[in-house]
């Protein structure tokens, strides 16, 4: 996934995968992504459902199970 972000602070760490680094960033805003669904897939579905319910969306048990 390729994304562009703005951050007030970040550090880098070695990653267990060769040729990659891990970036730990604070106060991040996503500015650009080619496919927002790639980000959503990596998030915890329960967190997404809780957020949507707090925003006033009604999530049925059938939708949550999907």
Predicted model as a PDB file, atoms N, CA, C, CB and O in Angstrom, pLDDT in the B-factor column:
MODEL        1                                                                  
ATOM      1  N   UNK A   1       0.845  -1.160   0.000  1.00 73.00           N  
ATOM      2  CA  UNK A   1       0.000   0.000   0.000  1.00 73.00           C  
ATOM      3  C   UNK A   1       0.897   1.231   0.000  1.00 73.00           C  
ATOM      4  CB  UNK A   1      -0.965  -0.007   1.213  1.00 73.00           C  
ATOM      5  O   UNK A   1       1.903   1.262   0.708  1.00 73.00           O  
ATOM      6  N   UNK A   2       0.553   2.223  -0.767  1.00 79.00           N  
ATOM      7  CA  UNK A   2       1.279   3.486  -0.813  1.00 79.00           C  
ATOM      8  C   UNK A   2       0.377   4.584  -0.280  1.00 79.00           C  
ATOM      9  CB  UNK A   2       1.757   3.812  -2.257  1.00 79.00           C  
ATOM     10  O   UNK A   2      -0.707   4.814  -0.817  1.00 79.00           O  
ATOM     11  N   UNK A   3       0.813   5.264   0.772  1.00 81.00           N  
ATOM     12  CA  UNK A   3       0.046   6.363   1.342  1.00 81.00           C  
ATOM     13  C   UNK A   3       0.980   7.536   1.619  1.00 81.00           C  
ATOM     14  CB  UNK A   3      -0.682   5.919   2.639  1.00 81.00           C  
ATOM     15  O   UNK A   3       2.182   7.353   1.812  1.00 81.00           O  
ATOM     16  N   UNK A   4       0.420   8.735   1.637  1.00 84.00           N  
ATOM     17  CA  UNK A   4       1.146   9.937   2.009  1.00 84.00           C  
ATOM     18  C   UNK A   4       0.549  10.445   3.300  1.00 84.00           C  
ATOM     19  CB  UNK A   4       1.088  11.020   0.890  1.00 84.00           C  
ATOM     20  O   UNK A   4      -0.670  10.579   3.412  1.00 84.00           O  
ATOM     21  N   UNK A   5       1.395  10.731   4.281  1.00 85.00           N  
ATOM     22  CA  UNK A   5       0.918  11.192   5.582  1.00 85.00           C  
ATOM     23  C   UNK A   5       1.696  12.421   6.026  1.00 85.00           C  
ATOM     24  CB  UNK A   5       1.039  10.077   6.632  1.00 85.00           C  
ATOM     25  O   UNK A   5       2.810  12.677   5.567  1.00 85.00           O  
ATOM     26  N   UNK A   6       1.078  13.177   6.933  1.00 89.00           N  
ATOM     27  CA  UNK A   6       1.751  14.263   7.620  1.00 89.00           C  
ATOM     28  C   UNK A   6       1.781  13.904   9.095  1.00 89.00           C  
ATOM     29  CB  UNK A   6       1.040  15.641   7.373  1.00 89.00           C  
ATOM     30  O   UNK A   6       0.771  13.470   9.648  1.00 89.00           O  
ATOM     31  N   UNK A   7       2.919  14.080   9.733  1.00 91.00           N  
ATOM     32  CA  UNK A   7       3.079  13.695  11.125  1.00 91.00           C  
ATOM     33  C   UNK A   7       3.887  14.761  11.859  1.00 91.00           C  
ATOM     34  CB  UNK A   7       3.762  12.314  11.238  1.00 91.00           C  
ATOM     35  O   UNK A   7       4.779  15.389  11.289  1.00 91.00           O  
ATOM     36  N   UNK A   8       3.556  14.953  13.138  1.00 93.00           N  
ATOM     37  CA  UNK A   8       4.331  15.907  13.929  1.00 93.00           C  
ATOM     38  C   UNK A   8       5.620  15.277  14.456  1.00 93.00           C  
ATOM     39  CB  UNK A   8       3.491  16.434  15.093  1.00 93.00           C  
ATOM     40  O   UNK A   8       6.551  15.989  14.833  1.00 93.00           O  
ATOM     41  N   UNK A   9       5.676  13.939  14.484  1.00 91.00           N  
ATOM     42  CA  UNK A   9       6.855  13.245  15.001  1.00 91.00           C  
ATOM     43  C   UNK A   9       6.843  11.806  14.502  1.00 91.00           C  
ATOM     44  CB  UNK A   9       6.895  13.289  16.558  1.00 91.00           C  
ATOM     45  O   UNK A   9       5.794  11.163  14.481  1.00 91.00           O  
ATOM     46  N   UNK A  10       8.008  11.299  14.101  1.00 92.00           N  
ATOM     47  CA  UNK A  10       8.084   9.886  13.758  1.00 92.00           C  
ATOM     48  C   UNK A  10       9.492   9.365  14.028  1.00 92.00           C  
ATOM     49  CB  UNK A  10       7.692   9.658  12.281  1.00 92.00           C  
ATOM     50  O   UNK A  10      10.467  10.116  14.042  1.00 92.00           O  
ATOM     51  N   UNK A  11       9.562   8.055  14.240  1.00 93.00           N  
ATOM     52  CA  UNK A  11      10.841   7.364  14.385  1.00 93.00           C  
ATOM     53  C   UNK A  11      10.804   6.128  13.507  1.00 93.00           C  
ATOM     54  CB  UNK A  11      11.130   6.989  15.878  1.00 93.00           C  
ATOM     55  O   UNK A  11       9.733   5.639  13.148  1.00 93.00           O  
ATOM     56  N   UNK A  12      11.965   5.637  13.172  1.00 91.00           N  
ATOM     57  CA  UNK A  12      12.036   4.411  12.363  1.00 91.00           C  
ATOM     58  C   UNK A  12      12.719   3.321  13.168  1.00 91.00           C  
ATOM     59  CB  UNK A  12      12.795   4.660  11.026  1.00 91.00           C  
ATOM     60  O   UNK A  12      13.563   3.587  14.024  1.00 91.00           O  
ATOM     61  N   UNK A  13      12.339   2.103  12.877  1.00 89.00           N  
ATOM     62  CA  UNK A  13      12.920   0.928  13.529  1.00 89.00           C  
ATOM     63  C   UNK A  13      13.205  -0.115  12.456  1.00 89.00           C  
ATOM     64  CB  UNK A  13      11.966   0.352  14.638  1.00 89.00           C  
ATOM     65  O   UNK A  13      12.603  -0.103  11.382  1.00 89.00           O  
ATOM     66  N   UNK A  14      14.122  -1.005  12.762  1.00 87.00           N  
ATOM     67  CA  UNK A  14      14.364  -2.127  11.863  1.00 87.00           C  
ATOM     68  C   UNK A  14      13.146  -3.039  11.862  1.00 87.00           C  
ATOM     69  CB  UNK A  14      15.636  -2.910  12.277  1.00 87.00           C  
ATOM     70  O   UNK A  14      12.447  -3.156  12.868  1.00 87.00           O  
ATOM     71  N   UNK A  15      12.902  -3.671  10.750  1.00 85.00           N  
ATOM     72  CA  UNK A  15      11.768  -4.573  10.593  1.00 85.00           C  
ATOM     73  C   UNK A  15      12.297  -5.998  10.433  1.00 85.00           C  
ATOM     74  CB  UNK A  15      10.883  -4.160   9.371  1.00 85.00           C  
ATOM     75  O   UNK A  15      13.423  -6.206   9.979  1.00 85.00           O  
ATOM     76  N   UNK A  16      11.483  -6.960  10.805  1.00 86.00           N  
ATOM     77  CA  UNK A  16      11.910  -8.362  10.677  1.00 86.00           C  
ATOM     78  C   UNK A  16      11.983  -8.811   9.220  1.00 86.00           C  
ATOM     79  CB  UNK A  16      10.956  -9.272  11.445  1.00 86.00           C  
ATOM     80  O   UNK A  16      12.595  -9.835   8.919  1.00 86.00           O  
ATOM     81  N   UNK A  17      11.363  -8.055   8.317  1.00 85.00           N  
ATOM     82  CA  UNK A  17      11.402  -8.390   6.896  1.00 85.00           C  
ATOM     83  C   UNK A  17      12.557  -7.643   6.233  1.00 85.00           C  
ATOM     84  CB  UNK A  17      10.052  -8.044   6.205  1.00 85.00           C  
ATOM     85  O   UNK A  17      12.689  -6.431   6.400  1.00 85.00           O  
ATOM     86  N   UNK A  18      13.374  -8.347   5.498  1.00 88.00           N  
ATOM     87  CA  UNK A  18      14.531  -7.744   4.838  1.00 88.00           C  
ATOM     88  C   UNK A  18      14.109  -6.628   3.891  1.00 88.00           C  
ATOM     89  CB  UNK A  18      15.321  -8.806   4.074  1.00 88.00           C  
ATOM     90  O   UNK A  18      13.140  -6.769   3.144  1.00 88.00           O  
ATOM     91  N   UNK A  19      14.834  -5.531   3.926  1.00 87.00           N  
ATOM     92  CA  UNK A  19      14.584  -4.421   3.014  1.00 87.00           C  
ATOM     93  C   UNK A  19      13.437  -3.518   3.416  1.00 87.00           C  
ATOM     94  CB  UNK A  19      14.323  -4.948   1.667  1.00 87.00           C  
ATOM     95  O   UNK A  19      13.018  -2.674   2.624  1.00 87.00           O  
ATOM     96  N   UNK A  20      12.907  -3.674   4.646  1.00 89.00           N  
ATOM     97  CA  UNK A  20      11.790  -2.852   5.107  1.00 89.00           C  
ATOM     98  C   UNK A  20      12.146  -2.199   6.434  1.00 89.00           C  
ATOM     99  CB  UNK A  20      10.504  -3.698   5.248  1.00 89.00           C  
ATOM    100  O   UNK A  20      13.006  -2.679   7.172  1.00 89.00           O  
ATOM    101  N   UNK A  21      11.464  -1.090   6.722  1.00 90.00           N  
ATOM    102  CA  UNK A  21      11.603  -0.438   8.010  1.00 90.00           C  
ATOM    103  C   UNK A  21      10.221  -0.245   8.626  1.00 90.00           C  
ATOM    104  CB  UNK A  21      12.340   0.916   7.869  1.00 90.00           C  
ATOM    105  O   UNK A  21       9.216  -0.218   7.916  1.00 90.00           O  
ATOM    106  N   UNK A  22      10.178  -0.113   9.931  1.00 91.00           N  
ATOM    107  CA  UNK A  22       8.930   0.142  10.641  1.00 91.00           C  
ATOM    108  C   UNK A  22       8.936   1.613  11.034  1.00 91.00           C  
ATOM    109  CB  UNK A  22       8.768  -0.796  11.901  1.00 91.00           C  
ATOM    110  O   UNK A  22       9.930   2.103  11.570  1.00 91.00           O  
ATOM    111  N   UNK A  23       7.846   2.320  10.777  1.00 91.00           N  
ATOM    112  CA  UNK A  23       7.727   3.734  11.122  1.00 91.00           C  
ATOM    113  C   UNK A  23       6.673   3.876  12.211  1.00 91.00           C  
ATOM    114  CB  UNK A  23       7.360   4.598   9.871  1.00 91.00           C  
ATOM    115  O   UNK A  23       5.541   3.416  12.061  1.00 91.00           O  
ATOM    116  N   UNK A  24       7.054   4.510  13.290  1.00 92.00           N  
ATOM    117  CA  UNK A  24       6.123   4.795  14.376  1.00 92.00           C  
ATOM    118  C   UNK A  24       5.891   6.304  14.341  1.00 92.00           C  
ATOM    119  CB  UNK A  24       6.680   4.308  15.793  1.00 92.00           C  
ATOM    120  O   UNK A  24       6.825   7.084  14.528  1.00 92.00           O  
ATOM    121  N   UNK A  25       4.644   6.712  14.101  1.00 92.00           N  
ATOM    122  CA  UNK A  25       4.335   8.131  13.921  1.00 92.00           C  
ATOM    123  C   UNK A  25       3.255   8.571  14.892  1.00 92.00           C  
ATOM    124  CB  UNK A  25       3.894   8.411  12.480  1.00 92.00           C  
ATOM    125  O   UNK A  25       2.374   7.793  15.259  1.00 92.00           O  
ATOM    126  N   UNK A  26       3.337   9.837  15.304  1.00 92.00           N  
ATOM    127  CA  UNK A  26       2.344  10.413  16.195  1.00 92.00           C  
ATOM    128  C   UNK A  26       1.621  11.548  15.477  1.00 92.00           C  
ATOM    129  CB  UNK A  26       3.002  10.918  17.502  1.00 92.00           C  
ATOM    130  O   UNK A  26       2.185  12.214  14.610  1.00 92.00           O  
ATOM    131  N   UNK A  27       0.354  11.754  15.857  1.00 92.00           N  
ATOM    132  CA  UNK A  27      -0.440  12.857  15.315  1.00 92.00           C  
ATOM    133  C   UNK A  27      -0.453  12.821  13.784  1.00 92.00           C  
ATOM    134  CB  UNK A  27       0.111  14.208  15.810  1.00 92.00           C  
ATOM    135  O   UNK A  27      -0.097  13.797  13.124  1.00 92.00           O  
ATOM    136  N   UNK A  28      -0.870  11.677  13.235  1.00 88.00           N  
ATOM    137  CA  UNK A  28      -0.815  11.445  11.792  1.00 88.00           C  
ATOM    138  C   UNK A  28      -2.119  11.828  11.110  1.00 88.00           C  
ATOM    139  CB  UNK A  28      -0.492   9.988  11.504  1.00 88.00           C  
ATOM    140  O   UNK A  28      -3.204  11.570  11.631  1.00 88.00           O  
ATOM    141  N   UNK A  29      -2.005  12.439   9.954  1.00 87.00           N  
ATOM    142  CA  UNK A  29      -3.141  12.692   9.070  1.00 87.00           C  
ATOM    143  C   UNK A  29      -2.819  12.060   7.724  1.00 87.00           C  
ATOM    144  CB  UNK A  29      -3.436  14.234   8.925  1.00 87.00           C  
ATOM    145  O   UNK A  29      -1.756  12.298   7.150  1.00 87.00           O  
ATOM    146  N   UNK A  30      -3.752  11.249   7.228  1.00 83.00           N  
ATOM    147  CA  UNK A  30      -3.562  10.621   5.921  1.00 83.00           C  
ATOM    148  C   UNK A  30      -3.971  11.629   4.868  1.00 83.00           C  
ATOM    149  CB  UNK A  30      -4.386   9.292   5.787  1.00 83.00           C  
ATOM    150  O   UNK A  30      -5.100  12.120   4.873  1.00 83.00           O  
ATOM    151  N   UNK A  31      -3.057  11.936   3.966  1.00 81.00           N  
ATOM    152  CA  UNK A  31      -3.318  12.927   2.923  1.00 81.00           C  
ATOM    153  C   UNK A  31      -3.690  12.295   1.594  1.00 81.00           C  
ATOM    154  CB  UNK A  31      -2.115  13.807   2.738  1.00 81.00           C  
ATOM    155  O   UNK A  31      -4.467  12.863   0.827  1.00 81.00           O  
ATOM    156  N   UNK A  32      -3.142  11.138   1.323  1.00 77.00           N  
ATOM    157  CA  UNK A  32      -3.387  10.540   0.010  1.00 77.00           C  
ATOM    158  C   UNK A  32      -3.263   9.030   0.101  1.00 77.00           C  
ATOM    159  CB  UNK A  32      -2.405  11.100  -1.045  1.00 77.00           C  
ATOM    160  O   UNK A  32      -2.341   8.507   0.728  1.00 77.00           O  
ATOM    161  N   UNK A  33      -4.177   8.355  -0.513  1.00 73.00           N  
ATOM    162  CA  UNK A  33      -4.077   6.903  -0.665  1.00 73.00           C  
ATOM    163  C   UNK A  33      -4.758   6.532  -1.973  1.00 73.00           C  
ATOM    164  CB  UNK A  33      -4.726   6.142   0.554  1.00 73.00           C  
ATOM    165  O   UNK A  33      -5.710   7.188  -2.396  1.00 73.00           O  
ATOM    166  N   UNK A  34      -4.276   5.500  -2.596  1.00 77.00           N  
ATOM    167  CA  UNK A  34      -4.877   5.053  -3.849  1.00 77.00           C  
ATOM    168  C   UNK A  34      -6.153   4.265  -3.614  1.00 77.00           C  
ATOM    169  CB  UNK A  34      -3.891   4.212  -4.631  1.00 77.00           C  
ATOM    170  O   UNK A  34      -7.039   4.242  -4.468  1.00 77.00           O  
ATOM    171  N   UNK A  35      -6.250   3.608  -2.442  1.00 80.00           N  
ATOM    172  CA  UNK A  35      -7.404   2.755  -2.185  1.00 80.00           C  
ATOM    173  C   UNK A  35      -7.675   2.740  -0.681  1.00 80.00           C  
ATOM    174  CB  UNK A  35      -7.169   1.308  -2.727  1.00 80.00           C  
ATOM    175  O   UNK A  35      -6.992   2.027   0.054  1.00 80.00           O  
ATOM    176  N   UNK A  36      -8.651   3.507  -0.211  1.00 81.00           N  
ATOM    177  CA  UNK A  36      -8.971   3.595   1.214  1.00 81.00           C  
ATOM    178  C   UNK A  36      -9.400   2.246   1.774  1.00 81.00           C  
ATOM    179  CB  UNK A  36     -10.070   4.627   1.447  1.00 81.00           C  
ATOM    180  O   UNK A  36      -9.249   2.010   2.973  1.00 81.00           O  
ATOM    181  N   UNK A  37      -9.927   1.361   0.944  1.00 84.00           N  
ATOM    182  CA  UNK A  37     -10.343   0.040   1.411  1.00 84.00           C  
ATOM    183  C   UNK A  37      -9.156  -0.778   1.909  1.00 84.00           C  
ATOM    184  CB  UNK A  37     -11.061  -0.712   0.296  1.00 84.00           C  
ATOM    185  O   UNK A  37      -9.325  -1.631   2.781  1.00 84.00           O  
ATOM    186  N   UNK A  38      -7.955  -0.536   1.373  1.00 82.00           N  
ATOM    187  CA  UNK A  38      -6.771  -1.236   1.862  1.00 82.00           C  
ATOM    188  C   UNK A  38      -6.512  -0.899   3.329  1.00 82.00           C  
ATOM    189  CB  UNK A  38      -5.543  -0.878   1.009  1.00 82.00           C  
ATOM    190  O   UNK A  38      -6.080  -1.760   4.096  1.00 82.00           O  
ATOM    191  N   UNK A  39      -6.771   0.327   3.717  1.00 82.00           N  
ATOM    192  CA  UNK A  39      -6.593   0.740   5.110  1.00 82.00           C  
ATOM    193  C   UNK A  39      -7.674   0.115   5.975  1.00 82.00           C  
ATOM    194  CB  UNK A  39      -6.623   2.279   5.238  1.00 82.00           C  
ATOM    195  O   UNK A  39      -7.376  -0.402   7.052  1.00 82.00           O  
ATOM    196  N   UNK A  40      -8.915   0.151   5.530  1.00 83.00           N  
ATOM    197  CA  UNK A  40     -10.018  -0.396   6.305  1.00 83.00           C  
ATOM    198  C   UNK A  40      -9.851  -1.891   6.557  1.00 83.00           C  
ATOM    199  CB  UNK A  40     -11.330  -0.135   5.595  1.00 83.00           C  
ATOM    200  O   UNK A  40     -10.197  -2.374   7.636  1.00 83.00           O  
ATOM    201  N   UNK A  41      -9.333  -2.623   5.594  1.00 85.00           N  
ATOM    202  CA  UNK A  41      -9.130  -4.063   5.742  1.00 85.00           C  
ATOM    203  C   UNK A  41      -8.185  -4.366   6.896  1.00 85.00           C  
ATOM    204  CB  UNK A  41      -8.583  -4.662   4.445  1.00 85.00           C  
ATOM    205  O   UNK A  41      -8.325  -5.395   7.558  1.00 85.00           O  
ATOM    206  N   UNK A  42      -7.227  -3.484   7.144  1.00 84.00           N  
ATOM    207  CA  UNK A  42      -6.231  -3.719   8.179  1.00 84.00           C  
ATOM    208  C   UNK A  42      -6.699  -3.300   9.570  1.00 84.00           C  
ATOM    209  CB  UNK A  42      -4.968  -2.989   7.836  1.00 84.00           C  
ATOM    210  O   UNK A  42      -6.025  -3.588  10.559  1.00 84.00           O  
ATOM    211  N   UNK A  43      -7.843  -2.625   9.658  1.00 86.00           N  
ATOM    212  CA  UNK A  43      -8.363  -2.181  10.950  1.00 86.00           C  
ATOM    213  C   UNK A  43      -9.225  -3.260  11.588  1.00 86.00           C  
ATOM    214  CB  UNK A  43      -9.169  -0.889  10.789  1.00 86.00           C  
ATOM    215  O   UNK A  43      -9.771  -4.121  10.899  1.00 86.00           O  
ATOM    216  N   UNK A  44      -9.341  -3.205  12.900  1.00 89.00           N  
ATOM    217  CA  UNK A  44     -10.190  -4.115  13.652  1.00 89.00           C  
ATOM    218  C   UNK A  44     -11.651  -3.780  13.353  1.00 89.00           C  
ATOM    219  CB  UNK A  44      -9.894  -4.025  15.182  1.00 89.00           C  
ATOM    220  O   UNK A  44     -12.078  -2.646  13.568  1.00 89.00           O  
ATOM    221  N   UNK A  45     -12.421  -4.751  12.860  1.00 88.00           N  
ATOM    222  CA  UNK A  45     -13.810  -4.502  12.478  1.00 88.00           C  
ATOM    223  C   UNK A  45     -14.652  -4.036  13.658  1.00 88.00           C  
ATOM    224  CB  UNK A  45     -14.419  -5.754  11.877  1.00 88.00           C  
ATOM    225  O   UNK A  45     -15.550  -3.212  13.483  1.00 88.00           O  
ATOM    226  N   UNK A  46     -14.382  -4.545  14.849  1.00 89.00           N  
ATOM    227  CA  UNK A  46     -15.131  -4.125  16.026  1.00 89.00           C  
ATOM    228  C   UNK A  46     -14.929  -2.633  16.279  1.00 89.00           C  
ATOM    229  CB  UNK A  46     -14.704  -4.942  17.258  1.00 89.00           C  
ATOM    230  O   UNK A  46     -15.877  -1.933  16.636  1.00 89.00           O  
ATOM    231  N   UNK A  47     -13.711  -2.143  16.098  1.00 89.00           N  
ATOM    232  CA  UNK A  47     -13.430  -0.721  16.282  1.00 89.00           C  
ATOM    233  C   UNK A  47     -14.193   0.117  15.253  1.00 89.00           C  
ATOM    234  CB  UNK A  47     -11.916  -0.454  16.174  1.00 89.00           C  
ATOM    235  O   UNK A  47     -14.707   1.186  15.583  1.00 89.00           O  
ATOM    236  N   UNK A  48     -14.266  -0.361  14.015  1.00 88.00           N  
ATOM    237  CA  UNK A  48     -15.000   0.364  12.973  1.00 88.00           C  
ATOM    238  C   UNK A  48     -16.482   0.421  13.324  1.00 88.00           C  
ATOM    239  CB  UNK A  48     -14.799  -0.306  11.590  1.00 88.00           C  
ATOM    240  O   UNK A  48     -17.106   1.476  13.212  1.00 88.00           O  
ATOM    241  N   UNK A  49     -17.051  -0.715  13.752  1.00 88.00           N  
ATOM    242  CA  UNK A  49     -18.475  -0.775  14.103  1.00 88.00           C  
ATOM    243  C   UNK A  49     -18.771   0.134  15.287  1.00 88.00           C  
ATOM    244  CB  UNK A  49     -18.898  -2.223  14.427  1.00 88.00           C  
ATOM    245  O   UNK A  49     -19.757   0.870  15.270  1.00 88.00           O  
ATOM    246  N   UNK A  50     -17.923   0.091  16.325  1.00 89.00           N  
ATOM    247  CA  UNK A  50     -18.115   0.965  17.489  1.00 89.00           C  
ATOM    248  C   UNK A  50     -18.083   2.431  17.082  1.00 89.00           C  
ATOM    249  CB  UNK A  50     -17.041   0.693  18.551  1.00 89.00           C  
ATOM    250  O   UNK A  50     -18.909   3.220  17.539  1.00 89.00           O  
ATOM    251  N   UNK A  51     -17.136   2.801  16.227  1.00 89.00           N  
ATOM    252  CA  UNK A  51     -17.039   4.176  15.759  1.00 89.00           C  
ATOM    253  C   UNK A  51     -18.298   4.591  14.989  1.00 89.00           C  
ATOM    254  CB  UNK A  51     -15.798   4.347  14.877  1.00 89.00           C  
ATOM    255  O   UNK A  51     -18.848   5.668  15.217  1.00 89.00           O  
ATOM    256  N   UNK A  52     -18.744   3.725  14.078  1.00 90.00           N  
ATOM    257  CA  UNK A  52     -19.928   4.043  13.279  1.00 90.00           C  
ATOM    258  C   UNK A  52     -21.164   4.203  14.169  1.00 90.00           C  
ATOM    259  CB  UNK A  52     -20.172   2.947  12.224  1.00 90.00           C  
ATOM    260  O   UNK A  52     -21.979   5.097  13.941  1.00 90.00           O  
ATOM    261  N   UNK A  53     -21.306   3.342  15.180  1.00 90.00           N  
ATOM    262  CA  UNK A  53     -22.446   3.447  16.083  1.00 90.00           C  
ATOM    263  C   UNK A  53     -22.397   4.757  16.866  1.00 90.00           C  
ATOM    264  CB  UNK A  53     -22.480   2.254  17.046  1.00 90.00           C  
ATOM    265  O   UNK A  53     -23.436   5.379  17.088  1.00 90.00           O  
ATOM    266  N   UNK A  54     -21.207   5.185  17.286  1.00 92.00           N  
ATOM    267  CA  UNK A  54     -21.062   6.450  18.004  1.00 92.00           C  
ATOM    268  C   UNK A  54     -21.374   7.652  17.116  1.00 92.00           C  
ATOM    269  CB  UNK A  54     -19.652   6.575  18.561  1.00 92.00           C  
ATOM    270  O   UNK A  54     -21.734   8.720  17.611  1.00 92.00           O  
ATOM    271  N   UNK A  55     -21.236   7.472  15.802  1.00 92.00           N  
ATOM    272  CA  UNK A  55     -21.553   8.538  14.857  1.00 92.00           C  
ATOM    273  C   UNK A  55     -23.040   8.579  14.507  1.00 92.00           C  
ATOM    274  CB  UNK A  55     -20.734   8.368  13.594  1.00 92.00           C  
ATOM    275  O   UNK A  55     -23.480   9.440  13.745  1.00 92.00           O  
ATOM    276  N   UNK A  56     -23.812   7.642  15.068  1.00 91.00           N  
ATOM    277  CA  UNK A  56     -25.250   7.636  14.844  1.00 91.00           C  
ATOM    278  C   UNK A  56     -25.739   6.633  13.830  1.00 91.00           C  
ATOM    279  CB  UNK A  56     -25.674   8.960  14.427  1.00 91.00           C  
ATOM    280  O   UNK A  56     -26.941   6.552  13.576  1.00 91.00           O  
ATOM    281  N   UNK A  57     -24.837   5.864  13.239  1.00 90.00           N  
ATOM    282  CA  UNK A  57     -25.257   4.842  12.297  1.00 90.00           C  
ATOM    283  C   UNK A  57     -25.752   3.618  13.069  1.00 90.00           C  
ATOM    284  CB  UNK A  57     -24.096   4.463  11.340  1.00 90.00           C  
ATOM    285  O   UNK A  57     -25.177   3.251  14.093  1.00 90.00           O  
ATOM    286  N   UNK A  58     -26.797   3.004  12.585  1.00 85.00           N  
ATOM    287  CA  UNK A  58     -27.344   1.824  13.232  1.00 85.00           C  
ATOM    288  C   UNK A  58     -26.814   0.606  12.499  1.00 85.00           C  
ATOM    289  CB  UNK A  58     -28.904   1.847  13.243  1.00 85.00           C  
ATOM    290  O   UNK A  58     -27.038   0.442  11.300  1.00 85.00           O  
ATOM    291  N   UNK A  59     -26.108  -0.247  13.233  1.00 77.00           N  
ATOM    292  CA  UNK A  59     -25.536  -1.465  12.662  1.00 77.00           C  
ATOM    293  C   UNK A  59     -26.332  -2.647  13.200  1.00 77.00           C  
ATOM    294  CB  UNK A  59     -24.005  -1.604  13.006  1.00 77.00           C  
ATOM    295  O   UNK A  59     -26.352  -2.890  14.407  1.00 77.00           O  
ATOM    296  N   UNK A  60     -26.988  -3.381  12.301  1.00 75.00           N  
ATOM    297  CA  UNK A  60     -27.763  -4.552  12.752  1.00 75.00           C  
ATOM    298  C   UNK A  60     -26.826  -5.708  13.033  1.00 75.00           C  
ATOM    299  CB  UNK A  60     -28.821  -4.964  11.694  1.00 75.00           C  
ATOM    300  O   UNK A  60     -25.687  -5.714  12.567  1.00 75.00           O  
ATOM    301  N   UNK A  61     -27.296  -6.689  13.794  1.00 64.00           N  
ATOM    302  CA  UNK A  61     -26.478  -7.852  14.109  1.00 64.00           C  
ATOM    303  C   UNK A  61     -26.079  -8.595  12.838  1.00 64.00           C  
ATOM    304  CB  UNK A  61     -27.226  -8.791  15.059  1.00 64.00           C  
ATOM    305  O   UNK A  61     -24.985  -9.155  12.763  1.00 64.00           O  
ATOM    306  N   UNK A  62     -26.965  -8.603  11.837  1.00 59.00           N  
ATOM    307  CA  UNK A  62     -26.672  -9.280  10.563  1.00 59.00           C  
ATOM    308  C   UNK A  62     -25.514  -8.580   9.859  1.00 59.00           C  
ATOM    309  CB  UNK A  62     -27.928  -9.303   9.645  1.00 59.00           C  
ATOM    310  O   UNK A  62     -24.616  -9.246   9.344  1.00 59.00           O  
ATOM    311  N   UNK A  63     -25.520  -7.238   9.828  1.00 53.00           N  
ATOM    312  CA  UNK A  63     -24.456  -6.483   9.177  1.00 53.00           C  
ATOM    313  C   UNK A  63     -23.138  -6.669   9.907  1.00 53.00           C  
ATOM    314  CB  UNK A  63     -24.815  -5.001   9.107  1.00 53.00           C  
ATOM    315  O   UNK A  63     -22.090  -6.804   9.275  1.00 53.00           O  
ATOM    316  N   UNK A  64     -23.183  -6.676  11.253  1.00 53.00           N  
ATOM    317  CA  UNK A  64     -21.970  -6.815  12.039  1.00 53.00           C  
ATOM    318  C   UNK A  64     -21.337  -8.185  11.852  1.00 53.00           C  
ATOM    319  CB  UNK A  64     -22.265  -6.575  13.504  1.00 53.00           C  
ATOM    320  O   UNK A  64     -20.115  -8.313  11.939  1.00 53.00           O  
ATOM    321  N   UNK A  65     -22.139  -9.207  11.597  1.00 55.00           N  
ATOM    322  CA  UNK A  65     -21.628 -10.564  11.417  1.00 55.00           C  
ATOM    323  C   UNK A  65     -20.948 -10.740  10.058  1.00 55.00           C  
ATOM    324  CB  UNK A  65     -22.761 -11.573  11.564  1.00 55.00           C  
ATOM    325  O   UNK A  65     -20.119 -11.636   9.897  1.00 55.00           O  
ATOM    326  N   UNK A  66     -21.283  -9.912   9.099  1.00 55.00           N  
ATOM    327  CA  UNK A  66     -20.755 -10.041   7.745  1.00 55.00           C  
ATOM    328  C   UNK A  66     -19.338  -9.686   7.631  1.00 55.00           C  
ATOM    329  CB  UNK A  66     -21.510  -9.222   6.822  1.00 55.00           C  
ATOM    330  O   UNK A  66     -18.771  -9.752   6.541  1.00 55.00           O  
TER     331      UNK A  66                                                      
ENDMDL                                                                          
END                                                                             
